[in-house]
Amino acid sequence: MHGVVMPFFLSMFMTLIVSAISTVHALGIHGVFRIWLVSWLFSWAIAFPALLLVLPLVKKCVQFVVEE
Protein backbone atom coordinates (compact mmCIF):
# COMPACT_ATOMS: atom_id res chain seq x y z
CA MET A 1 0.00 0.00 0.00
CA HIS A 2 2.92 2.37 0.66
CA GLY A 3 3.83 2.00 -3.03
CA VAL A 4 0.63 3.87 -3.95
CA VAL A 5 0.04 6.17 -0.96
CA MET A 6 3.52 7.72 -0.98
CA PRO A 7 3.39 8.63 -4.72
CA PHE A 8 -0.17 9.89 -4.19
CA PHE A 9 0.92 12.50 -1.65
CA LEU A 10 4.27 13.20 -3.31
CA SER A 11 2.61 13.95 -6.65
CA MET A 12 -0.02 16.07 -4.92
CA PHE A 13 2.50 18.31 -3.15
CA MET A 14 4.93 18.47 -6.07
CA THR A 15 2.31 19.54 -8.60
CA LEU A 16 0.75 21.95 -6.10
CA ILE A 17 4.04 23.80 -5.69
CA VAL A 18 5.17 23.66 -9.32
CA SER A 19 1.80 24.70 -10.76
CA ALA A 20 1.55 27.60 -8.31
CA ILE A 21 4.98 28.88 -9.30
CA SER A 22 4.29 28.46 -13.02
CA THR A 23 0.86 30.11 -12.85
CA VAL A 24 2.05 33.10 -10.81
CA HIS A 25 5.04 33.48 -13.12
CA ALA A 26 2.81 33.49 -16.22
CA LEU A 27 -0.12 35.56 -14.93
CA GLY A 28 1.06 37.53 -11.93
CA ILE A 29 -0.12 37.29 -8.35
CA HIS A 30 -3.52 39.03 -8.58
CA GLY A 31 -6.67 37.02 -9.35
CA VAL A 32 -4.79 33.82 -10.08
CA PHE A 33 -6.29 31.37 -7.54
CA ARG A 34 -9.02 29.78 -9.72
CA ILE A 35 -6.72 29.42 -12.72
CA TRP A 36 -4.03 27.90 -10.52
CA LEU A 37 -6.46 25.45 -8.91
CA VAL A 38 -7.65 24.12 -12.28
CA SER A 39 -4.08 23.96 -13.52
CA TRP A 40 -2.98 22.06 -10.42
CA LEU A 41 -5.80 19.52 -10.60
CA PHE A 42 -4.98 18.81 -14.25
CA SER A 43 -1.26 18.49 -13.50
CA TRP A 44 -1.85 16.21 -10.55
CA ALA A 45 -4.18 13.94 -12.53
CA ILE A 46 -1.26 13.32 -14.88
CA ALA A 47 1.55 13.32 -12.30
CA PHE A 48 0.12 10.67 -9.98
CA PRO A 49 -0.18 7.86 -12.55
CA ALA A 50 3.13 8.93 -14.11
CA LEU A 51 4.81 8.71 -10.72
CA LEU A 52 3.41 5.23 -10.20
CA LEU A 53 4.89 4.20 -13.55
CA VAL A 54 8.36 5.65 -13.06
CA LEU A 55 8.77 4.86 -9.35
CA PRO A 56 10.26 1.38 -9.94
CA LEU A 57 12.83 2.89 -12.33
CA VAL A 58 13.64 5.66 -9.85
CA LYS A 59 14.14 3.10 -7.07
CA LYS A 60 16.60 1.16 -9.25
CA CYS A 61 18.48 4.35 -10.12
CA VAL A 62 18.70 5.29 -6.45
CA GLN A 63 19.97 1.82 -5.54
CA PHE A 64 22.62 2.12 -8.24
CA VAL A 65 23.82 5.53 -7.02
CA VAL A 66 23.44 5.16 -3.24
CA GLU A 67 25.43 2.58 -1.38
CA GLU A 68 23.71 0.93 1.57
N, C-alpha and C positions, 0 to 999 in steps of 0.2 A: 504493500500500500504506500510506503514511503516513496517508491519510484514514481508515483503519480501525484501525490500530495505536495512533495517538495517542488517539482516543476510547475505545479499549479500556482503556488504562491510566488515562486521565483519569477515566472513569466508575468504574473499580475503586477508585481512591484517594478520589474524592469520596464515593462511597456508603459506603466503609469508615469514613471520618471522621464523616460525618453520622449514619449509623446507630448508631455507638458513642455519640455524644453524646446522641442521642434515647433510646436504650435505657437508658443510665445515668441520664439525667434521669427517665425514667418508673419505673424499677425499683430504682434505687440501685446502688451499686458491687459489692455482695457477691453472688456466685453468678450473675452476669449473662452470662458468656462464651458459653455454648451458645445462649441466647436471642438474643444479639447476632449470633452467627455466622449463624444461620438468617435473621435479619432482614436482615443485610447481603447474603447471597447472593440473597435475594428482591429486594431493592432494586437490586442490581447487574444482575440479569437483566432488569429493566425499564429501568434507566438507560442501559445500553450501546446497545440499539437506538434508544432515544429520542434519545440524543446523536448517533447517526448520522443520524437524520432532521432534527434541528434545526441541525446543524453548518453546512450551506450558508447557512441564514438568519442564523446568528450571524456567519459570515464577511462577509456582505453588510452587516450592521449595523456591524461593526467597520470595514469599509472606508468606510462613510458617516461615521462619527464620527472616525476617525483619518486624519490627512493624511499621506501618504507623502512 
